Amino acid sequence: ISLSVSPTGGNASSPYQYGIMFEDINHSGDGGVYAELIQNRAFQGSTLIPSTLSPWVGIGNASLTLQNTSIPLSSSLPTSVNVAAGNGVLGIRNPGFWGIDVKVQKYQGSFWVMGSYHGTITASLESASTGEVLASTTIQTSSKTGTWSEYHFSLTPAKAATDSNNTFSLAVNGKGIGNAGLNFNLISLFPPTYKNRPNGMRPDLMEVLKGLNPSFLRMPGGNNLEGRYPPYHWYWNETIGPLKDRRGRPGPWGYANTDGLGLIEYLQVFAIHAHNCFTFLNSKKWCDDLEMEPILAVFDGLYLNRTVIPEADLAPYVQDTMNELEFIMGSTDTVYGALRASIGYPKPWNLQYVEIGNEDNLENGLSSYNKYRFAMYYNAIIAKYPNMNIISSTDVLSTPLGNITEDYHIYTNPPALVEEFNYFDQRTSAHKTLVGEYAITTAANSTARLKYPTWIGAVAEAVFLIGIERNSEHMFGASYAPLLENLNSVQWSPDMISFVADPAKTVLSTSYHLTQLFSKTRFTTVLPVNSTAGFGPCYWVAGLNSDSRQYILKAANYASNSSVPFTVNFGAGSDSTATLTLLTATGINAQNVLGGTNQVITNVTTLVKKSGSFSFDMPSYSALVLTSKIV
Ligand code: AHR
């Protein structure tokens, strides 16, 4: 196949082409990227997922009970654990989120306690494998009946644990406890966090996310935005402020969310410092942290069980979204801007993208979204923020309203996704498209979910992404979903990144490697290509990056026969050499798995121009990027 890339013409590429979609699923937030080490730190519960003691256990002969004391720690956190008075050393022990990674570093902890006790409380990290105490400190306390007191401490192990089978404990002298026992709540322990932010993120996972070079963050769902049924949608105002004022909620994925990873963390700690951003005309935004543009998804009156808020009742929900937007963007003279300032964030954020709901196409017949829900949200937001970019949660919406972007989701098998190569060529919608969720979830002719992404799946995703990049001027970008899974709590597979407590065991899937390659080689302009063959089984797209001054070709070969010879001519303005990065794998069904080695083979070679072209063979089931400097 000979490709001749026109050095001129073409269309501007989306500056957001690759991003990430995040919701708390598979303990991707609590027990995942949110760095809190203590599982069930505040006994948060609801009618849907009641409070539990699990996974806490007693130390010594400790008798533990959950109590809703007449004086709660806060109205948000009414439940605490009571350690009854007794003999000997008594306390509570937590195994973390299926283990605690213990290294020679400073862990910072805190807890609240109520009850009569004068003496020391010992906080420790211990190995459950060997029984060894890895770090320990004593906290002098004079705790009183009827008053909650907060204590802070730090732990610095002298050596790293041999594995992550470690626990955290608080222990007291049982004899010193008054008759009513001692109540503990909001027991927290953080390792050093990404960029040392308080209430921050797990650095290793943030580095892995950074490795994807993401340009946008779609959050906080997904199904997690919607909630299983009324009234359990995501409440932005209950995810802000001091942790003791965050009641948490029953996520739709079967476990209680602490909401420690809340709106501020998404915007500032996890995502960006949008108020530190500046924009180049026609260029991407450059922000702090992961340099991502937030796409804030707002609850729009549809729950997962298809309950819909009737038109006559929807106005307060719309107002709640307006309050959320004022909280994010309002000056400190506004009610919610002042609320933001009061919890330590006087500077407003510069939010530019709001998505109305999630997968509203799943509502029967889309009727209420079409009839009133989308319009009520759209009109209210645009009336106050005329420049806001609105995203509808489906691409089958019929609306006469504005210049919106439509969110398209696809989960399928490899041949079916390859069939979608020209989906965006054929779209006649005047609106842009965001592919907010996509993934290969099964093998061909199978309904069984894959445990991990496969190599053939990654090549199919490459074909799909090439189809998106060819139409970049009509696209916002694409994000694989779900992004993260804690392998001890999987509600949805496959996922792009799998992890456990031990950072050394993180699995970067075949899809991760493919996405990383494509995301790190961005076009600013997509260029026209003349070819001697049509698409299939090989697919390609070419462009240039005016910042890095490179011509770029991306290609995928989704075929089982032998390799395909290519010549690529970028024109006289390209350098005499080019760099070819070729991804293949140990087999088409290869998967990167826990404890395994990377099955994706990356080959980087330098090609020399001959007769104006670069030549190479493209193996079956492979993906590649060819770059050559613009001279
Ligand atoms: O990514 C997993 C789920 O798939 C999302 O929560 C939902 O939007 C979609 O159905």
Boltz pocket constraint, residues with backbone or C-beta under 6 A from the ligand:
constraints:
  - pocket:
      binder: B
      contacts: [[A, 23], [A, 221], [A, 222], [A, 223], [A, 224], [A, 358], [A, 359], [A, 437], [A, 481], [A, 482], [A, 492]]
      max_distance: 6.0
